[in-house]
Amino acid sequence: MTSDNPIRWGIIGPGTIARTFADGVAHSRTGKLVAIATRNPEKPGLAEGFPGARIVKGYDALLADKEVDAIYIATPHTGHAEWAIKAARAGKHILVEKPIALSAYDAEAIYHDARKAGVFAGEAFMYRVHPQTAKLVELVRSGVIGQVRIIRSSFGFNMGGFKPEHRLFANDTAGGGILDVGGYPVSMARLIAGAVEGKPFLEPEKVAGVAHLGQSGVDEWASAVLKFPNEIIAEVSCSIMANQDNTLRVIGSEGRIEVKDFWFASGHKGGVGRIEIFKGAEQQTIEVREDRWLYSFEADAAGDAIRAGEKEFTSPGMSWADSIGNLRVLDQWRASVGLEYGVEKAAKRTTNLVGSPVRRGGSIPRRQIPGVSKPASVVTLGFEFFPNFASASLTLDAFYEAGGNAFDTAYVYGAGKTESIFGDWHTSRQVPREEIVLIGKGAHSPLCYPDMIAKQLDQSLDRLKTDYVDIYFMHRDNTGVPVGEFVDAMDAEVKRGRIRGIFGGSNWTRERFDEAIAYAGKNGKAAPAALSNNFSLAEMLDPIWAGCIAASDDDWKTWLNEKQIPNFAWSSQGRGFFTERAGRDKRDDEEIVRVWYSERNFQRRDRAIELANKLGRNPIHIALAYVIAQPFPVIPLIGPRTIAELEDSISALDIRLTPEQIKWLEG
């Protein structure tokens, strides 16, 4: 594609906003609309609304159209992620109407696929690429109103009454104000807070929201307060059932800036935008005159980026990080008011993000674990970080589709939320229970007593939607209780059929474990046969959490080699020690410094970096490969928070370290 060739646009979803964008393309210098995709080609008005464009039946047909370079996605919110990912995989550049996805997790999945496909991807906040916004940023940075202290911004209108047939009131299409228009004031507040610091944007350190949820469960009016690290406070609001003044106010120590309808800039067909500055009794109006159509700026910003080989907007356009950060704020706002759409719950979100059934893959190798009847993936997925089913299901789906079948859960994770998420996941995906190797854990401090095992397992199995676990760990040890009592309690669950593989201890000492094995042998009980202690190339110097025990030193390795006890190793990659977050001169992360910083660990890190460079990998890949390559069974627990992190970990599974390399890494 030369700089003279127009970007050939296709549109998915021929609604009102699509017509508006089509006007922008028609008045752009870089683009040409060539096709629109619809599921109803006979719908009246399509030819008139999109003059000159071919009408294509079905969205998939547009993705296969070789005459289309870039696709603008204007479906209802719930279709954005699905069709953005499908378009990227088809090699099309993508511009997605805001919000690009329902959550930051979904947005990260979109950008991950765009990165792999090497295509441009952007979120369509048209005001961000208009000259008026650039002028506003310039004024804020100039200090014209002194130190910025408060930002007030709104985007609200009144639909006049409840309209159950309208998408804005439909829970199934993620209606309401926060996702539809709340992103505008939030994105502007983050932009201005960042401008003060000379940055493209700034993330708030606190978000607190309130809202009125209407009869369909969507927010009809809502407000939030954002506190930024530089002490700026932003008050944002949105509504679909209340007219607001829709004025941006930036209040500083020496005055204020006001912009009416900032998101509309100088108007749909061009005109004059006004930025008003108030300082005491003085008032100044700065006019930004633009004859170009509002949406042509968006089409050209995307077009220029595509022609230049760029994959995202440049500031003040919404970069990938900016877009994800904006949705994180909306996620927190929604969480504050208890707004979770039905389409985000397991009953309706029964497929993966692109709408396909979840099927087991085979790229993750499997191994036989002594005492477990079915093969297990060489890594086990832990997922206690996710706030809800929708976010967790992305990683669960991707792990299973890559061949992963071992999952780590615990009674205490998320006060039971993690177990419930897993139960909803495997039942909604109809994953055969016999294909899963499920780990359960209970009896965590302070309730670390033998009688808690059965009581907590009752609740765990109910939440997990199964009648057994394959592997069970006591989550902590209580040395004040005779070890035999714990063995008796777990042996009873084996006899009841609720533990159908092996059991053992998480964060147990060697001495206590040996004592438990001896007790079981003497009394005819099932013996502990699994461990879940930290094991990593970096040796843990100080417990991450109270009661934690590492099994990485030489004495532990000798014991593990002699016993061949499988160890399901948590924090197996050193919790960031083998990434750029750590370094001899980096001391910002208190946990990393306290837990891992020693000269011996840094020397191991240095060697991991050296070997990674030779193999064309990253140090964290070497750290994972080291754990798997031990002469005794170690099954790493990994905790990726995104699909990108998951795939990065999986990419290390083909590294085969030799015994000589293991010794060299250890020094």
C-alpha positions in Angstrom: 0.0 0.0 0.0 1.5 3.3 -1.0 0.8 6.6 0.7 -1.4 7.6 -2.3 -3.7 4.6 -2.0 -6.8 5.2 0.1 -7.5 2.9 3.1 -10.4 0.8 1.9 -12.9 0.6 4.8 -15.5 -1.9 5.6 -18.1 -1.5 8.3 -19.7 -4.2 10.5 -23.0 -3.1 12.0 -24.8 -0.5 9.9 -26.4 1.6 12.6 -26.5 5.3 13.3 -23.0 5.6 14.5 -21.8 3.6 11.5 -23.5 6.2 9.2 -21.8 9.0 11.1 -18.4 7.3 10.6 -19.2 6.7 7.0 -19.7 10.5 6.6 -16.3 11.0 8.2 -14.6 8.6 5.8 -16.3 10.3 2.9 -14.8 13.6 4.0 -11.4 12.2 4.9 -8.1 12.5 2.9 -7.0 8.9 3.5 -10.0 6.6 3.4 -12.7 5.3 1.2 -15.8 3.2 2.2 -16.1 0.2 0.0 -18.4 -2.2 1.8 -20.7 -2.6 4.7 -21.7 -6.0 6.3 -25.2 -6.6 7.5 -27.2 -9.7 8.5 -30.2 -8.2 6.7 -29.2 -6.9 3.3 -32.8 -6.2 2.5 -33.2 -3.6 5.2 -34.5 -0.4 3.8 -32.2 2.7 3.6 -28.9 0.9 3.5 -27.9 2.1 0.0 -28.9 5.7 0.9 -27.2 5.6 4.2 -23.9 4.3 2.8 -23.7 5.6 -0.8 -21.3 3.9 -3.0 -20.6 1.0 -0.7 -21.3 -2.7 -1.5 -23.8 -4.4 0.7 -22.3 -7.6 2.0 -24.4 -10.3 3.6 -22.9 -11.5 6.9 -20.0 -10.3 8.9 -17.7 -13.2 8.0 -18.0 -12.4 4.3 -16.6 -8.9 5.0 -13.6 -10.4 6.9 -12.9 -12.5 3.8 -13.2 -9.6 1.4 -9.8 -8.9 -0.2 -10.9 -5.4 -1.2 -11.2 -4.3 2.4 -8.1 -3.1 4.3 -9.6 -1.9 7.6 -12.9 -2.6 9.4 -14.9 -0.3 11.6 -16.9 -2.2 14.1 -20.2 -0.6 15.2 -22.2 -3.5 16.6 -23.8 -3.3 20.0 -21.2 -3.4 22.8 -21.4 -7.1 23.3 -20.2 -7.8 19.7 -17.1 -5.6 19.8 -14.5 -8.0 21.2 -15.7 -10.9 19.2 -15.6 -9.2 15.8 -12.4 -7.2 16.6 -10.5 -10.4 17.3 -12.0 -12.1 14.3 -11.1 -9.2 12.1 -7.5 -9.1 13.4 -7.1 -12.8 12.8 -8.3 -12.2 9.2 -5.5 -9.7 8.8 -7.7 -6.6 8.8 -6.9 -3.4 10.6 -9.5 -2.5 13.1 -11.2 0.6 14.6 -13.8 -0.3 17.2 -16.5 2.0 18.4 -16.2 2.8 22.1 -16.1 1.0 24.4 -13.8 -1.3 22.5 -14.9 -4.1 24.9 -17.0 -4.7 28.0 -13.9 -4.8 30.3 -10.2 -4.1 30.4 -9.6 -7.9 30.4 -11.5 -8.2 27.1 -9.7 -5.2 25.6 -6.3 -6.8 26.5 -7.4 -9.9 24.6 -8.2 -7.8 21.5 -4.9 -5.9 21.5 -3.0 -9.2 22.1 -4.5 -10.6 18.9 -3.8 -7.4 17.1 -0.2 -7.6 18.2 0.1 -11.1 17.0 -1.5 -10.3 13.6 0.5 -7.2 13.2 -2.5 -5.0 12.5 -3.6 -1.5 13.6 -6.2 -1.5 16.4 -7.8 1.5 17.9 -10.7 2.6 20.1 -12.9 5.2 18.5 -12.9 8.2 20.8 -13.2 10.7 18.0 -12.7 13.8 20.2 -9.2 12.6 21.2 -7.7 13.2 17.7 -9.4 16.5 17.1 -7.2 19.7 17.2 -9.3 21.2 20.0 -8.2 18.4 22.4 -4.6 19.0 21.4 -5.1 22.7 22.1 -6.6 22.0 25.5 -3.6 19.8 26.5 -1.3 22.6 25.4 -3.1 25.1 27.6 -3.1 22.8 30.7 0.6 22.1 30.3 1.3 25.8 29.9 0.1 26.5 33.4 -2.4 29.1 32.3 -4.7 28.3 35.3 -1.9 27.4 37.7 -1.8 24.0 39.3 -4.7 21.8 38.3 -6.6 20.6 41.3 -10.2 19.5 40.3 -11.6 18.2 37.0 -15.4 18.1 36.5 -16.9 16.4 33.5 -20.2 14.9 32.4 -21.9 13.3 29.4 -25.6 12.8 30.0 -28.9 12.9 28.1 -32.5 12.0 28.8 -34.2 9.2 26.8 -37.5 10.4 28.2 -38.6 7.2 29.7 -37.9 3.5 29.9 -37.7 1.9 26.5 -37.2 -1.9 27.0 -36.6 -2.4 23.2 -33.8 0.2 23.1 -30.1 -1.0 23.4 -29.4 1.6 26.0 -31.8 -0.1 28.4 -31.0 -3.7 27.4 -29.0 -5.7 29.9 -28.2 -8.3 27.3 -26.4 -5.7 25.1 -24.6 -4.0 28.1 -26.7 -0.9 28.0 -26.6 2.0 30.5 -24.5 5.2 30.7 -21.2 4.0 32.1 -20.2 2.0 29.1 -21.9 4.0 26.5 -20.9 7.6 27.5 -19.1 7.3 30.8 -15.8 6.6 29.1 -15.7 10.2 27.7 -15.4 12.1 30.9 -13.1 9.4 32.4 -10.8 9.5 29.4 -10.7 13.3 29.4 -9.9 13.4 33.2 -7.1 10.8 32.7 -5.8 12.8 29.8 -5.7 16.1 31.7 -4.2 14.5 34.8 -1.5 13.1 32.6 -0.9 16.4 30.7 0.0 18.0 34.0 2.8 15.5 34.4 3.9 15.7 30.8 2.5 12.3 30.1 -0.1 11.0 27.6 -2.4 10.0 30.5 -2.4 9.2 34.2 -4.1 6.4 36.1 -6.1 7.2 39.2 -5.1 5.5 42.4 -8.7 5.5 43.8 -12.0 5.1 42.1 -15.4 5.3 43.9 -18.7 5.3 42.2 -22.4 5.4 42.8 -25.3 4.9 40.4 -29.1 4.4 40.0 -29.8 1.0 38.4 -33.1 0.9 36.6 -35.6 -1.9 36.2 -33.5 -3.7 33.5 -30.5 -3.6 35.8 -28.4 -1.0 33.8 -27.2 2.3 35.2 -29.5 5.2 34.2 -27.5 7.8 35.9 -24.1 7.5 37.7 -21.2 9.5 39.1 -17.7 8.6 40.2 -14.8 10.3 42.0 -11.2 9.7 40.8 -8.2 10.5 42.9 -4.9 10.7 41.0 -1.4 10.3 42.4 -0.6 14.0 41.8 -3.5 14.9 44.1 -5.9 15.9 41.3 -9.5 14.9 42.0 -11.9 14.3 39.1 -15.7 14.2 39.4 -17.3 12.5 36.5 -20.9 11.6 35.7 -23.0 10.1 32.9 -26.7 9.4 32.3 -29.2 8.2 29.9 -32.2 9.5 31.9 -31.0 12.9 33.0 -29.9 15.9 30.9 -26.6 17.3 32.0 -24.7 20.4 31.0 -21.9 18.2 29.4 -19.3 20.8 30.2 -15.7 20.1 31.0 -14.3 22.2 33.9 -10.6 22.1 34.8 -10.1 24.1 38.0 -6.7 25.3 38.9 -5.1 27.4 41.6 -5.3 30.5 39.5 -8.5 30.0 37.4 -10.5 27.5 35.4 -11.0 26.2 31.9 -14.4 25.4 30.6 -15.3 23.5 27.4 -18.9 22.9 26.4 -19.5 19.5 24.8 -15.8 18.8 24.6 -16.5 15.4 23.0 -18.3 17.1 20.1 -15.4 19.5 19.5 -16.3 21.9 16.6 -19.3 19.9 15.5 -20.2 17.0 13.2 -19.7 19.0 9.9 -17.0 21.4 11.3 -17.3 24.8 12.8 -16.0 26.6 15.8 -15.1 25.0 19.1 -14.6 27.3 22.1 -12.3 26.9 25.1 -13.1 29.5 27.8 -10.5 30.6 30.4 -11.7 32.3 33.6 -9.1 34.1 35.8 -10.8 36.3 38.4 -12.9 38.9 36.6 -11.1 38.2 33.3 -12.5 35.9 30.7 -10.8 34.7 27.5 -12.3 32.6 24.7 -10.0 30.6 22.5 -11.7 29.5 19.3 -10.7 26.4 17.4 -12.1 26.7 13.9 -12.2 23.5 11.8 -14.0 23.1 8.5 -13.4 19.3 8.4 -16.0 16.9 9.6 -15.6 15.6 13.1 -15.3 11.9 12.2 -12.8 12.6 9.4 -10.2 13.3 12.0 -10.7 9.8 13.4 -10.6 8.1 10.0 -7.4 10.0 9.0 -5.7 9.4 12.4 -6.3 5.7 11.8 -5.4 5.9 8.2 -2.1 7.8 8.8 -1.1 5.2 11.4 -1.9 2.3 9.1 0.1 3.9 6.2 3.0 4.4 8.6 3.0 0.9 9.8 1.9 1.9 13.3 -0.3 -0.4 15.3 -2.0 2.2 17.6 -3.0 5.8 17.8 -0.4 8.3 19.0 -1.3 10.7 21.8 -3.7 12.4 22.4 -5.4 9.5 20.5 -6.1 6.5 22.6 -3.1 4.2 22.6 -3.5 0.5 23.7 -2.4 1.2 27.2 -4.6 4.3 27.4 -7.6 2.4 26.2 -7.0 -0.5 28.7 -6.5 1.9 31.5 -9.7 3.7 30.7 -11.7 0.5 30.8 -10.1 -0.4 34.2 -11.6 2.7 35.6 -15.0 1.8 34.1 -14.6 -1.7 35.6 -14.0 -0.2 39.0 -16.9 2.2 38.6 -19.2 -0.7 37.7 -17.9 -2.8 40.6 -18.6 0.1 43.0 -22.2 0.0 42.0 -22.6 -3.7 41.6 -23.2 -3.6 37.9 -22.5 -6.9 36.2 -24.4 -7.6 33.0 -26.2 -10.9 32.4 -24.0 -11.5 29.3 -20.9 -11.5 31.6 -22.2 -14.4 33.7 -21.8 -18.1 33.1 -25.4 -18.7 32.2 -25.0 -16.6 29.0 -21.3 -16.5 28.5 -21.0 -20.1 27.5 -18.5 -19.8 24.6 -15.1 -18.2 24.3 -14.6 -14.6 23.5 -15.1 -15.1 19.7 -18.3 -17.1 20.2 -16.8 -20.6 19.6 -17.3 -23.7 21.9 -14.4 -24.3 24.2 -12.5 -27.4 23.1 -9.4 -29.1 24.6 -6.2 -28.5 22.7 -2.9 -30.2 22.8 0.0 -27.7 22.8 0.7 -28.0 26.5 2.5 -31.3 27.3 1.1 -33.6 29.9 2.8 -35.9 32.5 1.8 -38.7 34.8 1.8 -37.7 38.4 2.3 -40.6 40.9 -1.0 -41.4 42.5 -3.1 -39.5 40.0 -5.0 -41.7 37.5 -5.2 -39.2 34.7 -2.3 -37.3 33.0 -2.0 -33.7 34.0 -0.6 -30.7 32.2 3.0 -29.9 33.1 1.8 -26.6 34.5 -1.2 -25.9 36.7 -3.3 -22.8 36.4 -4.1 -20.7 39.4 -6.5 -17.8 39.0 -7.3 -16.2 42.4 -6.7 -12.7 41.0 -9.8 -12.3 38.8 -12.7 -10.2 40.0 -15.5 -12.1 38.2 -16.4 -14.9 35.9 -16.1 -12.9 32.7 -12.5 -12.0 33.4 -11.4 -15.4 34.7 -13.1 -17.3 31.8 -10.8 -15.7 29.3 -7.7 -17.3 30.8 -9.5 -20.6 31.8 -10.7 -20.9 28.2 -7.3 -20.2 26.7 -5.5 -22.6 29.1 -7.9 -25.5 28.3 -7.8 -24.7 24.6 -4.0 -24.9 24.7 -4.2 -28.3 26.4 -4.1 -27.4 30.1 -6.2 -29.5 32.4 -4.8 -29.0 35.9 -6.4 -26.3 38.0 -5.4 -24.9 41.4 -8.2 -23.8 43.7 -8.6 -23.1 47.5 -11.3 -22.6 50.0 -9.9 -19.2 51.0 -9.2 -17.7 47.6 -11.5 -14.7 47.1 -13.6 -15.8 50.0 -14.9 -18.7 47.9 -15.3 -16.7 44.6 -12.5 -18.6 42.8 -14.1 -22.0 43.5 -17.5 -20.7 42.3 -15.9 -19.3 39.1 -14.3 -22.6 38.4 -17.6 -24.5 39.0 -19.4 -22.2 36.7 -16.7 -22.4 34.1 -16.4 -26.2 33.7 -20.2 -26.7 33.8 -21.0 -23.8 31.3 -18.3 -25.1 28.9 -19.4 -28.7 29.5 -15.9 -29.8 30.1 -15.9 -33.5 31.0 -15.0 -33.8 34.7 -12.8 -36.9 33.9 -10.6 -34.6 31.8 -9.8 -32.3 34.7 -7.1 -32.6 37.4 -8.6 -30.5 40.2 -6.7 -29.3 43.2 -8.5 -28.3 46.4 -7.1 -26.8 49.5 -8.5 -26.1 53.0 -7.7 -25.7 56.7 -5.9 -22.4 56.2 -4.8 -20.5 59.3 -6.3 -19.5 61.6 -8.8 -22.4 61.1 -6.1 -24.9 60.6 -7.7 -27.9 62.5 -8.5 -31.4 61.5 -12.3 -30.9 61.9 -12.2 -28.1 59.4 -11.2 -30.3 56.5 -14.6 -32.0 56.0 -16.6 -28.9 56.8 -14.7 -26.7 54.3 -14.6 -29.5 51.7 -18.4 -29.6 51.9 -18.6 -26.0 50.8 -15.8 -26.3 48.3 -17.3 -29.2 46.4 -20.6 -27.4 46.3 -19.0 -24.3 44.8 -16.8 -26.3 42.5 -19.9 -28.2 41.2 -18.2 -31.6 41.6 -18.3 -34.4 44.1 -14.5 -34.9 44.4 -11.1 -33.3 44.0 -8.2 -35.1 42.4 -5.6 -33.6 44.7 -6.1 -32.1 48.2 -3.7 -30.0 50.3 -4.0 -28.7 53.8 -3.3 -25.1 53.1 -1.1 -24.6 56.2 0.2 -26.7 59.0 -0.6 -26.4 62.7 2.2 -28.0 64.7 0.2 -27.6 67.8 -2.0 -30.5 66.7 -0.6 -34.0 66.4 0.0 -34.8 62.8 -1.9 -38.1 63.0 -5.2 -36.2 63.5 -4.7 -34.4 60.2 -3.8 -37.7 58.4 -6.9 -39.3 59.9 -9.1 -36.5 58.6 -7.7 -36.6 55.1 -7.7 -40.4 55.0 -11.4 -40.2 55.9 -12.1 -38.1 52.8 -10.2 -40.6 50.6 -12.4 -43.4 52.0 -15.5 -41.3 51.3 -14.3 -40.8 47.7 -14.1 -37.1 47.9 -10.3 -37.2 47.4 -9.7 -39.6 44.5 -6.0 -39.1 43.9 -3.4 -37.9 46.4 -3.3 -35.5 49.3 -0.6 -33.7 51.3 0.5 -30.4 52.7 1.0 -26.9 51.4 3.8 -25.1 53.3 4.8 -28.1 55.4 8.3 -28.8 56.6 10.2 -32.0 55.7 10.2 -33.2 59.2 6.4 -32.8 59.6 5.8 -34.6 56.3 8.0 -37.5 57.2 6.2 -37.8 60.5 2.9 -37.9 58.7 4.1 -40.6 56.3 5.4 -42.7 59.3 2.1 -42.3 61.1 0.1 -43.4 58.1 2.2 -46.5 57.6 2.0 -47.5 61.2 -1.8 -47.1 61.4 -2.9 -48.4 58.0 -3.9 -45.0 56.7 -3.5 -43.4 53.2 -0.2 -41.5 53.4 0.5 -37.9 52.3 1.9 -38.1 48.7 2.1 -34.5 47.5 3.5 -31.2 48.5 2.8 -27.6 47.6 5.7 -25.4 48.7 7.5 -22.6 46.9 10.2 -23.8 44.5 12.1 -21.5 42.2 15.5 -20.8 40.7 15.5 -17.8 43.1 15.4 -19.0 46.7 12.9 -17.3 48.9 14.7 -15.4 51.7 11.7 -14.2 53.7 8.2 -15.7 53.5 5.9 -13.8 51.1 3.0 -14.5 53.5 2.9 -15.7 57.0 3.4 -19.5 57.3 4.9 -19.9 53.8 7.7 -22.4 53.3 10.1 -22.6 50.3 11.6 -25.9 49.1 14.3 -24.5 46.9 17.5 -25.0 48.9 20.0 -27.9 48.6 18.6 -29.8 51.6 15.1 -29.7 50.2 16.2 -30.7 46.7 18.0 -33.7 48.2 14.9 -34.7 50.1 12.6 -34.3 47.1 15.0 -36.3 44.9 15.0 -39.1 47.4 11.3 -39.2 48.1 10.1 -38.3 44.5 7.2 -36.5 46.1 5.5 -34.3 43.5 5.7 -30.6 44.5 3.1 -28.3 43.1 5.3 -25.2 43.3 3.7 -21.8 43.8 5.5 -18.6 42.8 7.7 -20.8 40.6 8.9 -17.9 38.5 9.9 -15.7 41.4 6.9 -13.3 41.3 8.7 -10.8 39.0 12.3 -11.3 40.1 13.2 -12.5 36.6 11.5 -9.6 34.8 12.5 -6.0 34.4 10.7 -5.2 37.7 13.8 -6.4 39.5 17.5 -5.4 39.4 20.3 -4.5 41.7 19.5 -0.8 41.3 15.7 -1.2 41.5 14.2 -1.1 45.0 10.7 0.2 44.5 8.9 -3.1 44.9 9.0 -3.8 48.6 8.0 -7.5 48.2 10.5 -8.3 45.6 13.3 -6.7 47.6 12.4 -8.4 50.8 11.7 -11.8 49.5 14.3 -12.3 46.7 17.2 -9.8 46.9 20.4 -11.6 47.7 23.7 -11.7 45.8 23.2 -15.5 45.2 19.8 -14.9 43.6 21.2 -12.0 41.5 23.9 -14.3 40.2 21.3 -16.9 39.3 19.3 -14.1 37.6 22.4 -13.0 35.7 23.0 -16.5 34.4 19.3 -16.8 33.5 19.6 -13.6 31.5 22.8 -14.9 29.8 21.2 -18.2 28.8 18.0 -16.5 27.7 20.0 -14.3 25.3 21.7 -17.4 23.9 18.4 -19.2 23.3 16.5 -16.1 22.1 14.1 -16.3 25.1 13.4 -14.2 28.2 14.8 -14.9 31.7 11.4 -15.7 33.0 11.2 -18.5 30.5 14.4 -20.0 31.8 13.1 -19.8 35.3 10.0 -21.8 34.4 12.1 -24.3 32.4 14.4 -24.8 35.4 11.5 -25.8 37.6 10.1 -28.3 35.1 13.6 -29.8 34.4 14.3 -31.1 37.9 15.1 -34.8 38.5 12.1 -35.0 40.8 8.4 -34.1 39.9 7.8 -30.4 40.2 4.6 -29.0 38.7 4.7 -25.2 38.5 1.6 -23.2 39.5 1.3 -20.3 37.2 -0.9 -17.3 37.7 -1.2 -15.3 34.4 -3.6 -12.4 34.6 -4.0 -12.0 30.8 -4.0 -14.3 27.8 -0.8 -12.7 26.7 0.9 -13.7 30.0 -0.5 -17.2 29.7 0.8 -17.6 26.1 4.2 -16.2 27.2 4.4 -18.9 29.9 3.3 -21.6 27.6 6.0 -20.6 25.1 8.7 -21.7 27.6 7.4 -25.3 27.7 9.5 -26.4 24.7 12.8 -25.4 26.5 14.7 -28.5 27.5 17.5 -27.7 30.0 20.2 -30.3 30.5 21.5 -31.3 33.9 24.7 -29.4 33.1 22.6 -26.2 32.4 20.7 -26.7 35.7 23.9 -26.9 37.7 25.3 -23.9 35.9 22.2 -21.8 36.6 22.5 -22.8 40.3 26.1 -21.8 40.3 
